[in-house]
Amino acid sequence: MKIRANKLREALKNGHPSLGTRVESTWPYITEIASSSGLFDYVEFEGEYAVYDQADLENICRAAELGGCSTVVKIDRQNSAFMAQKAIASGANGILIADLYTADEVRDFIYSITPSSPNGGIFGRPSRRLGMNGSGSMTMADYVKMVNDVVVMVMVEKEETMKNLREICQIPRVDMIIFGPWDYSMNVGWEPQQDKEKILEVHKKMIRICQENNVEPCVQVDSASEIPPYRELGVKHFNVGDEVCMLMDYYALEGKAARKMLEM
């Protein structure tokens, strides 16, 4: 068995921009639609919000692979090591971890998904897609390399995380940092709509700290029109569009227009 391509890791290694999109559906066809467009480097499955089981993870990763796309799985703080290990075993090329506060928490998480090779972590070789396909024909060295190439992305959603960001950026294997404006607003007692400028300033500070410490910031946007200001700040990595938000916007816009027509 050959090592599966990790497009996001390749983009990071070669200094290229990357583009992802977010889905919550466990129906693999949704992931296949996004990946087969040929426009995205990865599809992010928002496991923190979605209802899913481990078989769903495997099918989502398979669907992304059909389109030559990588998969990132977002996981919650609770049971993070367990869920991250299962996502990687299913074929995920990246893990986005939410709700960590300190550098030590980030280190512990990374240790849990680092192969248990010499001077490594505690993650063994699972009897799953990753490492066992082809009757276990992947060499152990290739398996270790593939797991070590999994992209580690950390969400900044708490004021304490922001205070610890410089130390977090110094941790080996922290590849990308993403800002979560809604959770950050809740954590500091702001209203997202009323305090947009304050939130933007924190986001810009986060980007600046990442760049100063040679860690790539990744910005999540709802549409491509939001990208240019961040490109001016030197950001190269973006995730555009959320499946649920896109549906909500469509239903609100088209449903309102259709209802208005029926009332004429």
N, C-alpha and C positions, 0 to 999 in steps of 0.2 A: 504494500500500500504506500502510495506517495503522499507527501505532506500536502494538505489542501492549501490553496492560495489564500493568503490573508491580505486583501487589498488595502485595508486600513493600515496595517503594519508597513506595507510597502510604501504607501504614501508618506508616512512619518519618516521612514528610513531614508527616503530620497528627497525629502523636503518639498513634496508636492502638496497641493491643496487636496482636501477630501470633502465629500458631500454624502450625507446620509438623510434618511427620512424615518419617521416614527410610526409604528403600528401597534394596536392593542388587540386586534383580532387574532384568534388562534386558527382561523381558517387559513390554511397554507396558501390558498389561491391569492389572498390579499398580498402576502409577501412576494409571491411569484409575479404578480402584476407590477409591483414596484421594482423588483430586481431585474425583470426582463425588459424594462424600459431602457436599460443600458446606460442610465444617467447617474446612478448612485454607486458609491463605493461600498456602502453597507446599509442594511435595514436594521433599525433598532427596535427590538421588541420590548415594549414598556411593561416588563413583568411586575414592576412595583404596583401597577394599577390593574393589570389584567387578571382574569380568572383563567387558570391554565393548569395542566398537569405535565409531568415529565415527557410523556409521549408527544405532547404539543410542541415542546422545545425541539425535539428531534425533527419533526415535520417542518417547522418553521426554518430550521437550519438547512434542511434538504431543499426546500423551496427557494431559498436565497442562492444556494449553490447552483441550482438549475439556471439561474440568470447570471451566473458568474459574479455573484455579489457576496460580500462578507455579512456576518450577523453579529450585532452587539445586543446583549441582554441586560436590561436595567433591573437591578434587584434592590430590595429594601434592606434596611439595617438588620431586622430580625431574621435569624437563620441565614445570614448572608453567606457564610462559608459553605454551608450545605447547598444552597441554591446556586451559588457561583460554580461549585464543583460539578453539579449536575448539568448546568448550562454548557460548561466547557466540554464535558463528556458527550454532550449532544452535538457538538460541533461549533459552538459559539467562538468567534474570533476576537471578541472584545467583551469586557464586563464594565458596566457603569454602576457604581455603588453610591447609594444615597444615604444621607443622614449620619455620616461620620463626623465627629467633632474635632478629634485631636490627631496629631501625627502618630502617636502610639496605636490608635485604633486603625489607622491606615496601614501601618506596618504589620499589625496582627492579621489584617484581612489579606494582604499580599502574601504573607507567610502561608496562609491557608490554601492559596491557589498556586503556590510554587511547587514544582515537582520535588518529591522526596529523594532527590539525587544527592550526591556529596555536596555539602554546604548549601543544600537547598531548603525546601519547606516540608510540608506534611501531606501534599497531594500525591496519592499513588496513581497507578495506571488502572483506570476503570474498565470494566467489561462492558463497554458501550461503543457507540459509533467511533468516538475519537480514540484511536489507539488499538481498537480490536477489529475493525473492519478488515475484510480479506483474510479471515481466519487468524487474526493477530499477526499479520505479516509485516507490520511496520516495525522497524528496528527501535530499540529502546532509546537510542541517541536521537532519532528523528522525533519520537514522541516527546522527549524532554524539550527539544528545540521548539516544537509546535506549541506546547503549553507555555513555554517562556516567551513566545512571540504573541501570546494573547494580549491585546491592548487593554491597559488598566486606565479607566476614566473615573474621576472623582467629582461628585457634585458638591458645589459650595452652596448650601442652603441655610446655614446657621451663622450667626454673628461670631460664635466661637471658632468655627471652621475658618472664617475669614481672618481672624486674628492669628490663627496658626498656619496660614497658607504658605508663608515663606518656608517654614520647616517642612511642611507636607511636600512642597515642590522639590526638596532636596532628597526625598526618599527614592532609592532606585526602584524602577519599574512603574513609577507614576508617569504616565505618558501624556494624559490630557486632563484638563480641568474644565468643568461646565458650571455655569451659574444657574441657579434655580430661583428666579425672582419672586415667585408666589410664596414658596415656603420661607424664603428669606424675609419677605415682608411680614409674614405671620410671626416669625421668630422675634423680630424687633418691634412689632406693634404698629406697622405701617399698613395703609390701605393701598393696594397696587395701583388703582386708578388715580388716587389723590396724590400719591408720593412718587410719581413716575421719575421725576428728575433726581430724587435721592437714590432711587433704585439704580438708575442709569449710572450715577457717579460711582456707586459701589461696584457695579459691573465693570466699568472702565478701570477702576483700581485693581480689580481681580485680574483683568487682562494684562495690565502693566506688570503686576507682580509675577505672573506666569512667564512673561517674556523676559523679564530680568533674570529669571532662574532657569531659562532654557526648557520650559515645559509648555507644550502647545495648548492655548485656550481654544475651546470649541464653542461656538455660539449657536444656540437653538433659536430659530426664527419661524414665524408662521407663513411668511411669503418671501420670495426672492427680492422683493422691493426693499426689504429691511437689511439686506446684506451690505450695500455700499458704504455706510458709515463705519462699519466694523472692518471692512477691507482697508479703509483709510487708517485705521489703528494698527494695521499689520496682521489682522487675523486671517488665517488661511483655511480653517476648518469649520464647516457649517453643517447643521442639520435642519432641513427645511420641511415644514409640514407635519402635522400630527393628525392621524386618521380620524380620531374622535372629534377634534376641533374643526377639521374640514367638514365633517358631516353636520356638526352643529351649525356652522356658518351657512352651509348650503340650505339646510332645513329652515333656518331663520329667515334667510333672504328670499328664497324661492317660495317658501310656504306663505310668507307675508304677502308677496306679490300675487300669488295665486288666490289667496283668500280675499284680497282686495278686489280682484277681478270678479269673484263670485258674488260680492256684495254690491256690485254696480247695478 
